[in-house]
Amino acid sequence: MHSCSTIERPNKRIMIPSAPILFRYPAKDKSGTTTKESVSEKEVVEEEKYICCAQCLHPITRPSDRIVVNGSHIHNFANPSGIIYEIGCFQSAIGCGSAGPTSDEFTWFKGFGWKVSYCGKCLLHLGWLFLSGDNSFNGLILDRLIEPD
């Protein structure tokens, strides 16, 4: 498996650390005034792993975003053309975009409309964004994703 460590957005690049990051904060004296001579250090160890697009390795979602819908995280469905998809349900997919109007035709989840979801970097079709009022979740095609190491 490949690992992924960068999220690219227009005008923004987010690096996901693979090692602890050392932050330096200016120290303050008793009056609250920042002093230039002393620096305190705080180690932050917070590594987030991402599930990535299998085509371009763009971070798509996190393992912690997996959810259960209608009793399962994984579902197998066929579209009207007979193409079978195995999808996983995720509460968020920050690396995806969605396109087109919301459709209620041939929905796999009763009460939810859907939009096509694609990779925000290479535009590969990754699944669907399911919407119902204020509720939404992502159904992502599992064989188009790579799990973190």
LUMVO-89771 format. One record per residue (C-alpha): x, y, z; residue in three letters; residue number from 1. Coordinates in pm, 1 decimal. Layout:
# residues N
       east      north         up   residu   num
          X          Y          Z      ALA   NUM
...
# end
This chain:
# residues 149
       east      north         up   residu   num
        0.0        0.0        0.0      MET     1
       99.3      357.7      -58.4      HIS     2
       93.2      619.2      212.1      SER     3
      -33.1      969.6      157.1      CYS     4
       76.2     1282.7      327.2      SER     5
      -45.3     1586.7      135.6      THR     6
     -383.3     1745.8       78.3      ILE     7
     -383.6     1992.0     -208.0      GLU     8
     -659.1     2247.7     -241.6      ARG     9
     -669.7     2559.2     -460.2      PRO    10
     -417.6     2806.8     -314.9      ASN    11
     -356.0     2575.6      -18.6      LYS    12
     -141.4     2273.2       58.6      ARG    13
     -184.8     2081.6      382.0      ILE    14
      102.7     1856.1      483.0      MET    15
       14.8     1560.0      702.2      ILE    16
      311.4     1490.6      933.9      PRO    17
      465.0     1146.0      944.7      SER    18
      670.6     1236.9     1253.4      ALA    19
      611.9     1454.7     1559.2      PRO    20
      615.7     1827.4     1496.9      ILE    21
      805.2     2059.3     1728.5      LEU    22
      630.9     2391.5     1777.2      PHE    23
      810.5     2687.8     1932.1      ARG    24
      612.5     2945.3     2122.9      TYR    25
      757.5     3277.1     2244.3      PRO    26
      772.9     3273.5     2623.4      ALA    27
      603.1     3544.5     2827.0      LYS    28
      722.3     3703.0     3147.7      ASP    29
      499.3     3748.7     3457.5      LYS    30
      339.2     4062.2     3314.0      SER    31
      237.1     3879.5     2994.2      GLY    32
      496.6     4055.0     2779.0      THR    33
      660.7     3837.2     2515.1      THR    34
     1032.4     3795.8     2568.6      THR    35
     1267.2     3737.9     2276.9      LYS    36
     1538.9     3571.0     2482.5      GLU    37
     1350.6     3262.5     2598.4      SER    38
     1151.9     3013.1     2393.6      VAL    39
      938.0     2734.5     2534.4      SER    40
      887.5     2414.4     2336.5      GLU    41
      581.1     2196.4     2306.4      LYS    42
      584.9     1864.1     2123.7      GLU    43
      265.4     1780.7     1943.4      VAL    44
      220.2     1422.6     1832.5      VAL    45
      -95.0     1404.6     1626.0      GLU    46
      -62.0     1199.6     1311.2      GLU    47
     -377.3     1159.1     1104.5      GLU    48
     -388.0      881.4      848.4      LYS    49
     -592.3      922.8      530.7      TYR    50
     -764.9      692.4      286.2      ILE    51
     -646.0      803.4      -58.4      CYS    52
     -752.9      797.9     -420.5      CYS    53
     -606.1      483.7     -581.2      ALA    54
     -526.1      670.8     -901.6      GLN    55
     -338.6      979.1     -773.7      CYS    56
     -294.1      918.5     -395.9      LEU    57
     -485.6     1236.5     -306.6      HIS    58
     -618.8     1214.7       53.3      PRO    59
     -995.1     1157.2       39.5      ILE    60
    -1123.7     1066.3      386.4      THR    61
    -1011.2      926.8      722.2      ARG    62
    -1067.2      580.4      868.8      PRO    63
    -1234.6      757.1     1163.7      SER    64
    -1499.6      893.4      922.0      ASP    65
    -1644.2      544.7      855.0      ARG    66
    -2011.2      520.6      948.5      ILE    67
    -2287.2      259.7      949.4      VAL    68
    -2589.3      327.8      727.4      VAL    69
    -2885.2       88.3      716.9      ASN    70
    -2698.6     -155.8      942.5      GLY    71
    -2364.8     -172.4      758.4      SER    72
    -2059.4       30.3      659.5      HIS    73
    -2017.4     -167.3      333.8      ILE    74
    -2293.3     -208.2       74.0      HIS    75
    -2309.7     -375.3     -267.8      ASN    76
    -2537.2     -215.3     -527.0      PHE    77
    -2596.9     -228.5     -900.9      ALA    78
    -2677.1       81.1    -1105.4      ASN    79
    -2945.8       75.9    -1380.3      PRO    80
    -2678.0      -32.9    -1632.6      SER    81
    -2599.1     -339.9    -1420.9      GLY    82
    -2259.1     -219.0    -1298.4      ILE    83
    -2203.5     -349.9     -945.7      ILE    84
    -2032.1     -128.4     -689.4      TYR    85
    -1904.3     -208.5     -341.6      GLU    86
    -1922.6      113.9     -145.3      ILE    87
    -1825.3      219.6      204.0      GLY    88
    -2016.3      491.1      391.8      CYS    89
    -1825.4      788.9      532.8      PHE    90
    -1950.6     1091.7      725.7      GLN    91
    -1702.5     1316.0      545.8      SER    92
    -1481.4     1301.7      237.3      ALA    93
    -1277.9     1623.1      238.3      ILE    94
    -1080.2     1521.3      -69.3      GLY    95
    -1391.8     1479.6     -285.5      CYS    96
    -1590.0     1722.8     -490.4      GLY    97
    -1945.2     1663.9     -610.3      SER    98
    -2113.4     1758.9     -934.4      ALA    99
    -2454.1     1799.2    -1087.0      GLY   100
    -2798.8     1841.9     -943.6      PRO   101
    -2925.3     1615.1     -667.3      THR   102
    -3115.7     1319.1     -813.5      SER   103
    -3373.5     1096.3     -646.8      ASP   104
    -3373.4      846.2     -934.8      GLU   105
    -3248.3      495.7     -857.7      PHE   106
    -3129.5      599.6     -511.0      THR   107
    -2977.0      320.8     -304.3      TRP   108
    -3075.3      480.3       26.4      PHE   109
    -3445.1      554.0       78.6      LYS   110
    -3511.3      921.5      147.7      GLY   111
    -3171.0     1032.6       14.4      PHE   112
    -3096.0     1200.3     -315.9      GLY   113
    -2747.0     1175.2     -460.9      TRP   114
    -2477.2     1361.7     -652.2      LYS   115
    -2170.9     1213.9     -821.0      VAL   116
    -1850.1     1249.0     -614.8      SER   117
    -1504.6     1267.4     -767.6      TYR   118
    -1143.4     1300.3     -655.6      CYS   119
    -1058.3     1665.6     -595.5      GLY   120
     -720.2     1619.8     -766.2      LYS   121
     -751.9     1379.4    -1062.6      CYS   122
    -1134.2     1386.7    -1103.3      LEU   123
    -1172.2     1005.4    -1087.8      LEU   124
    -1532.0      904.8    -1008.0      HIS   125
    -1511.3      789.9     -645.0      LEU   126
    -1876.6      751.0     -550.4      GLY   127
    -2175.7      956.7     -447.1      TRP   128
    -2273.1     1221.5     -195.7      LEU   129
    -2611.0     1124.3      -46.6      PHE   130
    -2830.4     1411.0       77.3      LEU   131
    -3153.4     1430.2      276.5      SER   132
    -3244.0     1766.1      430.5      GLY   133
    -2962.5     1851.7      673.1      ASP   134
    -2822.6     1496.6      664.0      ASN   135
    -2555.1     1378.6      424.6      SER   136
    -2291.7     1108.5      388.6      PHE   137
    -2054.3      981.0      122.9      ASN   138
    -2079.1      640.4      -42.0      GLY   139
    -1729.5      576.2     -180.1      LEU   140
    -1631.2      297.5     -421.0      ILE   141
    -1390.4       89.1     -214.3      LEU   142
    -1175.5      -48.5     -497.5      ASP   143
    -1095.0      309.6     -602.2      ARG   144
     -942.5      388.9     -261.7      LEU   145
     -618.2      293.8      -87.4      ILE   146
     -616.9      238.0      288.0      GLU   147
     -335.8      396.6      494.5      PRO   148
      -38.0      180.2      594.7      ASP   149
# end
